[in-house]
Amino acid sequence: MINVFLLWIGSDSIRLVGGRTPLEGRVEVLLDGTWGTICANQNWNAAAATTVCRQLGYPTNGKNTK
């Protein structure tokens, strides 16, 4: 399940790219030296998005503190 996987990786192994601001974009993870995009499938939900935001140091309460 994607939520569990995201808990294993460090913040240096996850990033947002391609957004108009630093607070948006597609999620990529570093696996075996290669960056890859997380696919938005049935396992991607609000809990997964919240986990990514926390790992990146972003707020999860809707307020921009970065």
N, CA, C and O atoms as a Tripos MOL2 file, in Angstrom:
@<TRIPOS>MOLECULE
protein
  264   263    66     0     0
PROTEIN
NO_CHARGES

@<TRIPOS>ATOM
      1 N           0.8340   -1.1770    0.0000 N.3       1 MET1
      2 CA          0.0000    0.0000    0.0000 C.3       1 MET1
      3 C           0.8820    1.2460    0.0000 C.2       1 MET1
      4 O           1.8990    1.2710    0.6940 O.2       1 MET1
      5 N           0.5340    2.2390   -0.7310 N.am      2 ILE2
      6 CA          1.3880    3.4070   -0.9160 C.3       2 ILE2
      7 C           1.6240    4.1670    0.3820 C.2       2 ILE2
      8 O           2.7190    4.6970    0.5700 O.2       2 ILE2
      9 N           0.6600    4.2460    1.2770 N.am      3 ASN3
     10 CA          0.8430    4.9880    2.5190 C.3       3 ASN3
     11 C           1.9930    4.4170    3.3350 C.2       3 ASN3
     12 O           2.7830    5.1720    3.9010 O.2       3 ASN3
     13 N           2.0970    3.1100    3.4010 N.am      4 VAL4
     14 CA          3.1640    2.4690    4.1560 C.3       4 VAL4
     15 C           4.5070    2.7380    3.4870 C.2       4 VAL4
     16 O           5.4830    3.0510    4.1690 O.2       4 VAL4
     17 N           4.5700    2.6200    2.1810 N.am      5 PHE5
     18 CA          5.8050    2.8700    1.4480 C.3       5 PHE5
     19 C           6.3270    4.2780    1.7110 C.2       5 PHE5
     20 O           7.5240    4.4630    1.9270 O.2       5 PHE5
     21 N           5.4520    5.2580    1.6960 N.am      6 LEU6
     22 CA          5.8770    6.6360    1.8880 C.3       6 LEU6
     23 C           6.4320    6.8740    3.2830 C.2       6 LEU6
     24 O           7.2430    7.7810    3.4740 O.2       6 LEU6
     25 N           6.0200    6.0930    4.2430 N.am      7 LEU7
     26 CA          6.5440    6.2520    5.5930 C.3       7 LEU7
     27 C           7.9830    5.7760    5.6940 C.2       7 LEU7
     28 O           8.7010    6.2250    6.5880 O.2       7 LEU7
     29 N           8.4300    4.8980    4.8280 N.am      8 TRP8
     30 CA          9.7730    4.3330    4.8710 C.3       8 TRP8
     31 C          10.8390    5.2630    4.3400 C.2       8 TRP8
     32 O          11.9880    5.1850    4.7770 O.2       8 TRP8
     33 N          10.5000    6.1400    3.4140 N.am      9 ILE9
     34 CA         11.5160    6.9250    2.7310 C.3       9 ILE9
     35 C          11.7320    8.2530    3.4310 C.2       9 ILE9
     36 O          10.8100    8.8120    4.0250 O.2       9 ILE9
     37 N          12.9460    8.7490    3.3570 N.am     10 GLY10
     38 CA         13.2760   10.0200    3.9760 C.3      10 GLY10
     39 C          12.8660   11.1910    3.1120 C.2      10 GLY10
     40 O          12.5450   11.0310    1.9350 O.2      10 GLY10
     41 N          12.8810   12.3690    3.7080 N.am     11 SER11
     42 CA         12.4670   13.5600    2.9660 C.3      11 SER11
     43 C          13.4220   13.8850    1.8300 C.2      11 SER11
     44 O          13.0500   14.6090    0.9070 O.2      11 SER11
     45 N          14.6560   13.3620    1.8750 N.am     12 ASP12
     46 CA         15.5850   13.5920    0.7730 C.3      12 ASP12
     47 C          15.3100   12.6520   -0.4010 C.2      12 ASP12
     48 O          15.9620   12.7530   -1.4410 O.2      12 ASP12
     49 N          14.3590   11.7500   -0.2420 N.am     13 SER13
     50 CA         14.0260   10.7900   -1.2960 C.3      13 SER13
     51 C          12.6320   11.0200   -1.8620 C.2      13 SER13
     52 O          12.0810   10.1560   -2.5450 O.2      13 SER13
     53 N          12.0680   12.1830   -1.5770 N.am     14 ILE14
     54 CA         10.7370   12.5130   -2.0980 C.3      14 ILE14
     55 C          10.7340   13.9970   -2.4540 C.2      14 ILE14
     56 O          11.3210   14.8190   -1.7500 O.2      14 ILE14
     57 N          10.0630   14.3260   -3.5550 N.am     15 ARG15
     58 CA         10.0330   15.7210   -3.9820 C.3      15 ARG15
     59 C           8.7890   16.0070   -4.7960 C.2      15 ARG15
     60 O           8.1250   15.0970   -5.2920 O.2      15 ARG15
     61 N           8.4820   17.3020   -4.9260 N.am     16 LEU16
     62 CA          7.4350   17.7830   -5.8260 C.3      16 LEU16
     63 C           8.1210   18.4500   -7.0040 C.2      16 LEU16
     64 O           9.0500   19.2360   -6.8170 O.2      16 LEU16
     65 N           7.6780   18.1480   -8.2100 N.am     17 VAL17
     66 CA          8.2570   18.7550   -9.4100 C.3      17 VAL17
     67 C           7.1540   19.1610  -10.3790 C.2      17 VAL17
     68 O           6.0720   18.5730  -10.3930 O.2      17 VAL17
     69 N           7.4400   20.1620  -11.1770 N.am     18 GLY18
     70 CA          6.5300   20.5600  -12.2490 C.3      18 GLY18
     71 C           5.3790   21.4450  -11.8220 C.2      18 GLY18
     72 O           4.4750   21.6930  -12.6200 O.2      18 GLY18
     73 N           5.3800   21.9270  -10.5990 N.am     19 GLY19
     74 CA          4.3050   22.8040  -10.1480 C.3      19 GLY19
     75 C           4.6070   24.2620  -10.4220 C.2      19 GLY19
     76 O           5.7490   24.6300  -10.6960 O.2      19 GLY19
     77 N           3.5850   25.0830  -10.3470 N.am     20 ARG20
     78 CA          3.7640   26.5220  -10.5320 C.3      20 ARG20
     79 C           4.3770   27.1770   -9.3050 C.2      20 ARG20
     80 O           4.9810   28.2450   -9.4080 O.2      20 ARG20
     81 N           4.2260   26.5410   -8.1340 N.am     21 THR21
     82 CA          4.7970   27.0380   -6.8840 C.3      21 THR21
     83 C           5.4810   25.8690   -6.1870 C.2      21 THR21
     84 O           5.2650   24.7200   -6.5730 O.2      21 THR21
     85 N           6.2990   26.1300   -5.1720 N.am     22 PRO22
     86 CA          6.9430   25.0440   -4.4280 C.3      22 PRO22
     87 C           5.9650   24.1460   -3.6700 C.2      22 PRO22
     88 O           6.3430   23.0670   -3.2130 O.2      22 PRO22
     89 N           4.7270   24.5780   -3.5360 N.am     23 LEU23
     90 CA          3.7240   23.8190   -2.7890 C.3      23 LEU23
     91 C           2.8530   22.9370   -3.6720 C.2      23 LEU23
     92 O           1.8910   22.3450   -3.1830 O.2      23 LEU23
     93 N           3.1660   22.8340   -4.9650 N.am     24 GLU24
     94 CA          2.3660   21.9880   -5.8380 C.3      24 GLU24
     95 C           3.2620   21.2790   -6.8390 C.2      24 GLU24
     96 O           4.4170   21.6580   -7.0340 O.2      24 GLU24
     97 N           2.7250   20.2600   -7.4630 N.am     25 GLY25
     98 CA          3.4630   19.5070   -8.4620 C.3      25 GLY25
     99 C           3.1740   18.0220   -8.3380 C.2      25 GLY25
    100 O           2.3520   17.5950   -7.5270 O.2      25 GLY25
    101 N           3.8620   17.2480   -9.1540 N.am     26 ARG26
    102 CA          3.6950   15.8030   -9.0690 C.3      26 ARG26
    103 C           4.7000   15.2540   -8.0610 C.2      26 ARG26
    104 O           5.7890   15.8020   -7.8920 O.2      26 ARG26
    105 N           4.3270   14.1900   -7.4090 N.am     27 VAL27
    106 CA          5.1710   13.5760   -6.3890 C.3      27 VAL27
    107 C           6.1180   12.5830   -7.0570 C.2      27 VAL27
    108 O           5.6960   11.7190   -7.8260 O.2      27 VAL27
    109 N           7.4120   12.7240   -6.7460 N.am     28 GLU28
    110 CA          8.4010   11.7690   -7.2160 C.3      28 GLU28
    111 C           9.1610   11.2130   -6.0240 C.2      28 GLU28
    112 O           9.3850   11.9090   -5.0350 O.2      28 GLU28
    113 N           9.5550    9.9450   -6.1320 N.am     29 VAL29
    114 CA         10.3650    9.3050   -5.1020 C.3      29 VAL29
    115 C          11.6430    8.7820   -5.7410 C.2      29 VAL29
    116 O          11.6610    8.4110   -6.9150 O.2      29 VAL29
    117 N          12.7060    8.7580   -4.9550 N.am     30 LEU30
    118 CA         13.9910    8.2560   -5.3970 C.3      30 LEU30
    119 C          14.1130    6.8070   -4.9700 C.2      30 LEU30
    120 O          14.0880    6.4940   -3.7790 O.2      30 LEU30
    121 N          14.2450    5.9280   -5.9440 N.am     31 LEU31
    122 CA         14.3350    4.5000   -5.6850 C.3      31 LEU31
    123 C          15.4700    3.9310   -6.5250 C.2      31 LEU31
    124 O          15.4550    4.0270   -7.7530 O.2      31 LEU31
    125 N          16.4420    3.3440   -5.8620 N.am     32 ASP32
    126 CA         17.6050    2.7640   -6.5490 C.3      32 ASP32
    127 C          18.3050    3.7740   -7.4600 C.2      32 ASP32
    128 O          18.7450    3.4270   -8.5560 O.2      32 ASP32
    129 N          18.4050    5.0250   -7.0010 N.am     33 GLY33
    130 CA         19.1180    6.0490   -7.7530 C.3      33 GLY33
    131 C          18.3460    6.7020   -8.8750 C.2      33 GLY33
    132 O          18.9050    7.5200   -9.6060 O.2      33 GLY33
    133 N          17.0700    6.3660   -9.0350 N.am     34 THR34
    134 CA         16.2540    6.9160  -10.1160 C.3      34 THR34
    135 C          14.9900    7.5500   -9.5450 C.2      34 THR34
    136 O          14.3010    6.9530   -8.7180 O.2      34 THR34
    137 N          14.6940    8.7790  -10.0030 N.am     35 TRP35
    138 CA         13.4570    9.4490   -9.6040 C.3      35 TRP35
    139 C          12.3060    8.9170  -10.4480 C.2      35 TRP35
    140 O          12.4320    8.7880  -11.6660 O.2      35 TRP35
    141 N          11.1910    8.6100   -9.8040 N.am     36 GLY36
    142 CA          9.9960    8.1380  -10.4970 C.3      36 GLY36
    143 C           8.7520    8.7820   -9.9270 C.2      36 GLY36
    144 O           8.7060    9.1290   -8.7470 O.2      36 GLY36
    145 N           7.7500    8.9400  -10.7620 N.am     37 THR37
    146 CA          6.4950    9.5810  -10.3760 C.3      37 THR37
    147 C           5.5700    8.5910   -9.6780 C.2      37 THR37
    148 O           5.4520    7.4360  -10.0870 O.2      37 THR37
    149 N           4.9210    9.0620   -8.6250 N.am     38 ILE38
    150 CA          3.8780    8.2780   -7.9640 C.3      38 ILE38
    151 C           2.6250    8.3840   -8.8310 C.2      38 ILE38
    152 O           2.1780    9.4890   -9.1370 O.2      38 ILE38
    153 N           2.0690    7.2720   -9.2200 N.am     39 CYS39
    154 CA          0.8520    7.2710  -10.0330 C.3      39 CYS39
    155 C          -0.3610    7.4820   -9.1480 C.2      39 CYS39
    156 O          -0.4530    6.9160   -8.0590 O.2      39 CYS39
    157 N          -1.2820    8.2910   -9.6160 N.am     40 ALA40
    158 CA         -2.5220    8.5380   -8.8740 C.3      40 ALA40
    159 C          -3.5060    7.4240   -9.2080 C.2      40 ALA40
    160 O          -4.2940    7.5310  -10.1480 O.2      40 ALA40
    161 N          -3.4460    6.3740   -8.4370 N.am     41 ASN41
    162 CA         -4.3650    5.2560   -8.6500 C.3      41 ASN41
    163 C          -5.2740    5.1060   -7.4390 C.2      41 ASN41
    164 O          -5.3850    6.0320   -6.6360 O.2      41 ASN41
    165 N          -5.9080    3.9910   -7.2970 N.am     42 GLN42
    166 CA         -6.8770    3.8060   -6.2230 C.3      42 GLN42
    167 C          -6.2440    3.8560   -4.8350 C.2      42 GLN42
    168 O          -6.9550    4.0500   -3.8490 O.2      42 GLN42
    169 N          -4.9070    3.6830   -4.7330 N.am     43 ASN43
    170 CA         -4.2520    3.7300   -3.4330 C.3      43 ASN43
    171 C          -3.8590    5.1370   -3.0010 C.2      43 ASN43
    172 O          -3.5000    5.3470   -1.8430 O.2      43 ASN43
    173 N          -3.9210    6.1020   -3.9130 N.am     44 TRP44
    174 CA         -3.5580    7.4790   -3.5690 C.3      44 TRP44
    175 C          -4.7870    8.1770   -3.0320 C.2      44 TRP44
    176 O          -5.8190    8.2360   -3.7000 O.2      44 TRP44
    177 N          -4.6810    8.7010   -1.8380 N.am     45 ASN45
    178 CA         -5.8280    9.3450   -1.1930 C.3      45 ASN45
    179 C          -5.3480   10.5100   -0.3470 C.2      45 ASN45
    180 O          -4.1650   10.8500   -0.3730 O.2      45 ASN45
    181 N          -6.2450   11.1210    0.3980 N.am     46 ALA46
    182 CA         -5.9020   12.2790    1.2260 C.3      46 ALA46
    183 C          -4.8580   11.9210    2.2860 C.2      46 ALA46
    184 O          -4.0020   12.7430    2.6140 O.2      46 ALA46
    185 N          -4.9230   10.7100    2.8160 N.am     47 ALA47
    186 CA         -3.9410   10.2960    3.8210 C.3      47 ALA47
    187 C          -2.5430   10.2210    3.2180 C.2      47 ALA47
    188 O          -1.5710   10.6220    3.8580 O.2      47 ALA47
    189 N          -2.4340    9.7140    1.9950 N.am     48 ALA48
    190 CA         -1.1370    9.6480    1.3170 C.3      48 ALA48
    191 C          -0.6180   11.0530    1.0330 C.2      48 ALA48
    192 O           0.5670   11.3250    1.2260 O.2      48 ALA48
    193 N          -1.4810   11.9380    0.5820 N.am     49 ALA49
    194 CA         -1.0860   13.3230    0.3110 C.3      49 ALA49
    195 C          -0.6200   14.0130    1.5920 C.2      49 ALA49
    196 O           0.3670   14.7480    1.5730 O.2      49 ALA49
    197 N          -1.3110   13.7850    2.6880 N.am     50 THR50
    198 CA         -0.9200   14.3590    3.9730 C.3      50 THR50
    199 C           0.4450   13.8370    4.4010 C.2      50 THR50
    200 O           1.2620   14.5940    4.9240 O.2      50 THR50
    201 N           0.6980   12.5480    4.1850 N.am     51 THR51
    202 CA          1.9930   11.9560    4.5320 C.3      51 THR51
    203 C           3.1090   12.6150    3.7370 C.2      51 THR51
    204 O           4.1540   12.9450    4.2990 O.2      51 THR51
    205 N           2.9070   12.8100    2.4460 N.am     52 VAL52
    206 CA          3.9120   13.4580    1.6010 C.3      52 VAL52
    207 C           4.1540   14.8830    2.0820 C.2      52 VAL52
    208 O           5.3030   15.3080    2.1960 O.2      52 VAL52
    209 N           3.0990   15.6160    2.3630 N.am     53 CYS53
    210 CA          3.2580   16.9930    2.8440 C.3      53 CYS53
    211 C           4.0760   17.0320    4.1260 C.2      53 CYS53
    212 O           4.9580   17.8780    4.2740 O.2      53 CYS53
    213 N           3.7940   16.1360    5.0430 N.am     54 ARG54
    214 CA          4.5560   16.0900    6.2980 C.3      54 ARG54
    215 C           6.0220   15.7740    6.0330 C.2      54 ARG54
    216 O           6.9060   16.4040    6.6140 O.2      54 ARG54
    217 N           6.2890   14.8010    5.1570 N.am     55 GLN55
    218 CA          7.6650   14.4220    4.8700 C.3      55 GLN55
    219 C           8.4460   15.5570    4.2180 C.2      55 GLN55
    220 O           9.6540   15.6770    4.4210 O.2      55 GLN55
    221 N           7.7710   16.3770    3.4480 N.am     56 LEU56
    222 CA          8.4180   17.5070    2.7870 C.3      56 LEU56
    223 C           8.4990   18.7310    3.6970 C.2      56 LEU56
    224 O           9.0990   19.7400    3.3250 O.2      56 LEU56
    225 N           7.9020   18.6510    4.8790 N.am     57 GLY57
    226 CA          7.9420   19.7680    5.8150 C.3      57 GLY57
    227 C           6.8660   20.8050    5.5650 C.2      57 GLY57
    228 O           6.9380   21.9120    6.0970 O.2      57 GLY57
    229 N           5.8690   20.4620    4.7620 N.am     58 TYR58
    230 CA          4.7860   21.3810    4.4700 C.3      58 TYR58
    231 C           3.6760   21.2280    5.4950 C.2      58 TYR58
    232 O           3.5460   20.1750    6.1200 O.2      58 TYR58
    233 N           2.8790   22.2670    5.6720 N.am     59 PRO59
    234 CA          1.7630   22.1800    6.6140 C.3      59 PRO59
    235 C           0.6940   21.2180    6.1050 C.2      59 PRO59
    236 O           0.5350   21.0300    4.8990 O.2      59 PRO59
    237 N          -0.0160   20.6300    7.0160 N.am     60 THR60
    238 CA         -1.1110   19.7330    6.6250 C.3      60 THR60
    239 C          -2.4520   20.2920    7.0870 C.2      60 THR60
    240 O          -3.4720   19.6070    7.0100 O.2      60 THR60
    241 N          -2.4530   21.5270    7.5630 N.am     61 ASN61
    242 CA         -3.6880   22.1410    8.0450 C.3      61 ASN61
    243 C          -4.2200   23.1960    7.0880 C.2      61 ASN61
    244 O          -5.1220   23.9560    7.4410 O.2      61 ASN61
    245 N          -3.6670   23.2500    5.8760 N.am     62 GLY62
    246 CA         -4.1370   24.2120    4.8860 C.3      62 GLY62
    247 C          -3.4720   25.5550    4.9500 C.2      62 GLY62
    248 O          -3.7970   26.4370    4.1550 O.2      62 GLY62
    249 N          -2.5300   25.7490    5.8910 N.am     63 LYS63
    250 CA         -1.8380   27.0270    6.0160 C.3      63 LYS63
    251 C          -0.3970   26.8810    5.5290 C.2      63 LYS63
    252 O           0.2820   25.9040    5.8490 O.2      63 LYS63
    253 N           0.0490   27.8410    4.7700 N.am     64 ASN64
    254 CA          1.4090   27.8380    4.2350 C.3      64 ASN64
    255 C           2.3550   28.4240    5.2720 C.2      64 ASN64
    256 O           2.2650   29.6080    5.5980 O.2      64 ASN64
    257 N           3.2590   27.6040    5.7900 N.am     65 THR65
    258 CA          4.2290   28.0970    6.7680 C.3      65 THR65
    259 C           5.6430   28.0130    6.2440 C.2      65 THR65
    260 O           6.5840   28.3460    6.9640 O.2      65 THR65
    261 N           5.8190   27.5790    5.0160 N.am     66 LYS66
    262 CA          7.1480   27.4290    4.4460 C.3      66 LYS66
    263 C           7.5070   28.5650    3.5450 C.2      66 LYS66
    264 O           8.6020   28.5860    2.9840 O.2      66 LYS66
@<TRIPOS>BOND
     1     1     2 1
     2     2     3 1
     3     3     4 2
     4     3     5 am
     5     5     6 1
     6     6     7 1
     7     7     8 2
     8     7     9 am
     9     9    10 1
    10    10    11 1
    11    11    12 2
    12    11    13 am
    13    13    14 1
    14    14    15 1
    15    15    16 2
    16    15    17 am
    17    17    18 1
    18    18    19 1
    19    19    20 2
    20    19    21 am
    21    21    22 1
    22    22    23 1
    23    23    24 2
    24    23    25 am
    25    25    26 1
    26    26    27 1
    27    27    28 2
    28    27    29 am
    29    29    30 1
    30    30    31 1
    31    31    32 2
    32    31    33 am
    33    33    34 1
    34    34    35 1
    35    35    36 2
    36    35    37 am
    37    37    38 1
    38    38    39 1
    39    39    40 2
    40    39    41 am
    41    41    42 1
    42    42    43 1
    43    43    44 2
    44    43    45 am
    45    45    46 1
    46    46    47 1
    47    47    48 2
    48    47    49 am
    49    49    50 1
    50    50    51 1
    51    51    52 2
    52    51    53 am
    53    53    54 1
    54    54    55 1
    55    55    56 2
    56    55    57 am
    57    57    58 1
    58    58    59 1
    59    59    60 2
    60    59    61 am
    61    61    62 1
    62    62    63 1
    63    63    64 2
    64    63    65 am
    65    65    66 1
    66    66    67 1
    67    67    68 2
    68    67    69 am
    69    69    70 1
    70    70    71 1
    71    71    72 2
    72    71    73 am
    73    73    74 1
    74    74    75 1
    75    75    76 2
    76    75    77 am
    77    77    78 1
    78    78    79 1
    79    79    80 2
    80    79    81 am
    81    81    82 1
    82    82    83 1
    83    83    84 2
    84    83    85 am
    85    85    86 1
    86    86    87 1
    87    87    88 2
    88    87    89 am
    89    89    90 1
    90    90    91 1
    91    91    92 2
    92    91    93 am
    93    93    94 1
    94    94    95 1
    95    95    96 2
    96    95    97 am
    97    97    98 1
    98    98    99 1
    99    99   100 2
   100    99   101 am
   101   101   102 1
   102   102   103 1
   103   103   104 2
   104   103   105 am
   105   105   106 1
   106   106   107 1
   107   107   108 2
   108   107   109 am
   109   109   110 1
   110   110   111 1
   111   111   112 2
   112   111   113 am
   113   113   114 1
   114   114   115 1
   115   115   116 2
   116   115   117 am
   117   117   118 1
   118   118   119 1
   119   119   120 2
   120   119   121 am
   121   121   122 1
   122   122   123 1
   123   123   124 2
   124   123   125 am
   125   125   126 1
   126   126   127 1
   127   127   128 2
   128   127   129 am
   129   129   130 1
   130   130   131 1
   131   131   132 2
   132   131   133 am
   133   133   134 1
   134   134   135 1
   135   135   136 2
   136   135   137 am
   137   137   138 1
   138   138   139 1
   139   139   140 2
   140   139   141 am
   141   141   142 1
   142   142   143 1
   143   143   144 2
   144   143   145 am
   145   145   146 1
   146   146   147 1
   147   147   148 2
   148   147   149 am
   149   149   150 1
   150   150   151 1
   151   151   152 2
   152   151   153 am
   153   153   154 1
   154   154   155 1
   155   155   156 2
   156   155   157 am
   157   157   158 1
   158   158   159 1
   159   159   160 2
   160   159   161 am
   161   161   162 1
   162   162   163 1
   163   163   164 2
   164   163   165 am
   165   165   166 1
   166   166   167 1
   167   167   168 2
   168   167   169 am
   169   169   170 1
   170   170   171 1
   171   171   172 2
   172   171   173 am
   173   173   174 1
   174   174   175 1
   175   175   176 2
   176   175   177 am
   177   177   178 1
   178   178   179 1
   179   179   180 2
   180   179   181 am
   181   181   182 1
   182   182   183 1
   183   183   184 2
   184   183   185 am
   185   185   186 1
   186   186   187 1
   187   187   188 2
   188   187   189 am
   189   189   190 1
   190   190   191 1
   191   191   192 2
   192   191   193 am
   193   193   194 1
   194   194   195 1
   195   195   196 2
   196   195   197 am
   197   197   198 1
   198   198   199 1
   199   199   200 2
   200   199   201 am
   201   201   202 1
   202   202   203 1
   203   203   204 2
   204   203   205 am
   205   205   206 1
   206   206   207 1
   207   207   208 2
   208   207   209 am
   209   209   210 1
   210   210   211 1
   211   211   212 2
   212   211   213 am
   213   213   214 1
   214   214   215 1
   215   215   216 2
   216   215   217 am
   217   217   218 1
   218   218   219 1
   219   219   220 2
   220   219   221 am
   221   221   222 1
   222   222   223 1
   223   223   224 2
   224   223   225 am
   225   225   226 1
   226   226   227 1
   227   227   228 2
   228   227   229 am
   229   229   230 1
   230   230   231 1
   231   231   232 2
   232   231   233 am
   233   233   234 1
   234   234   235 1
   235   235   236 2
   236   235   237 am
   237   237   238 1
   238   238   239 1
   239   239   240 2
   240   239   241 am
   241   241   242 1
   242   242   243 1
   243   243   244 2
   244   243   245 am
   245   245   246 1
   246   246   247 1
   247   247   248 2
   248   247   249 am
   249   249   250 1
   250   250   251 1
   251   251   252 2
   252   251   253 am
   253   253   254 1
   254   254   255 1
   255   255   256 2
   256   255   257 am
   257   257   258 1
   258   258   259 1
   259   259   260 2
   260   259   261 am
   261   261   262 1
   262   262   263 1
   263   263   264 2
@<TRIPOS>SUBSTRUCTURE
     1 MET1         2 RESIDUE 1 A MET
     2 ILE2         6 RESIDUE 1 A ILE
     3 ASN3        10 RESIDUE 1 A ASN
     4 VAL4        14 RESIDUE 1 A VAL
     5 PHE5        18 RESIDUE 1 A PHE
     6 LEU6        22 RESIDUE 1 A LEU
     7 LEU7        26 RESIDUE 1 A LEU
     8 TRP8        30 RESIDUE 1 A TRP
     9 ILE9        34 RESIDUE 1 A ILE
    10 GLY10       38 RESIDUE 1 A GLY
    11 SER11       42 RESIDUE 1 A SER
    12 ASP12       46 RESIDUE 1 A ASP
    13 SER13       50 RESIDUE 1 A SER
    14 ILE14       54 RESIDUE 1 A ILE
    15 ARG15       58 RESIDUE 1 A ARG
    16 LEU16       62 RESIDUE 1 A LEU
    17 VAL17       66 RESIDUE 1 A VAL
    18 GLY18       70 RESIDUE 1 A GLY
    19 GLY19       74 RESIDUE 1 A GLY
    20 ARG20       78 RESIDUE 1 A ARG
    21 THR21       82 RESIDUE 1 A THR
    22 PRO22       86 RESIDUE 1 A PRO
    23 LEU23       90 RESIDUE 1 A LEU
    24 GLU24       94 RESIDUE 1 A GLU
    25 GLY25       98 RESIDUE 1 A GLY
    26 ARG26      102 RESIDUE 1 A ARG
    27 VAL27      106 RESIDUE 1 A VAL
    28 GLU28      110 RESIDUE 1 A GLU
    29 VAL29      114 RESIDUE 1 A VAL
    30 LEU30      118 RESIDUE 1 A LEU
    31 LEU31      122 RESIDUE 1 A LEU
    32 ASP32      126 RESIDUE 1 A ASP
    33 GLY33      130 RESIDUE 1 A GLY
    34 THR34      134 RESIDUE 1 A THR
    35 TRP35      138 RESIDUE 1 A TRP
    36 GLY36      142 RESIDUE 1 A GLY
    37 THR37      146 RESIDUE 1 A THR
    38 ILE38      150 RESIDUE 1 A ILE
    39 CYS39      154 RESIDUE 1 A CYS
    40 ALA40      158 RESIDUE 1 A ALA
    41 ASN41      162 RESIDUE 1 A ASN
    42 GLN42      166 RESIDUE 1 A GLN
    43 ASN43      170 RESIDUE 1 A ASN
    44 TRP44      174 RESIDUE 1 A TRP
    45 ASN45      178 RESIDUE 1 A ASN
    46 ALA46      182 RESIDUE 1 A ALA
    47 ALA47      186 RESIDUE 1 A ALA
    48 ALA48      190 RESIDUE 1 A ALA
    49 ALA49      194 RESIDUE 1 A ALA
    50 THR50      198 RESIDUE 1 A THR
    51 THR51      202 RESIDUE 1 A THR
    52 VAL52      206 RESIDUE 1 A VAL
    53 CYS53      210 RESIDUE 1 A CYS
    54 ARG54      214 RESIDUE 1 A ARG
    55 GLN55      218 RESIDUE 1 A GLN
    56 LEU56      222 RESIDUE 1 A LEU
    57 GLY57      226 RESIDUE 1 A GLY
    58 TYR58      230 RESIDUE 1 A TYR
    59 PRO59      234 RESIDUE 1 A PRO
    60 THR60      238 RESIDUE 1 A THR
    61 ASN61      242 RESIDUE 1 A ASN
    62 GLY62      246 RESIDUE 1 A GLY
    63 LYS63      250 RESIDUE 1 A LYS
    64 ASN64      254 RESIDUE 1 A ASN
    65 THR65      258 RESIDUE 1 A THR
    66 LYS66      262 RESIDUE 1 A LYS
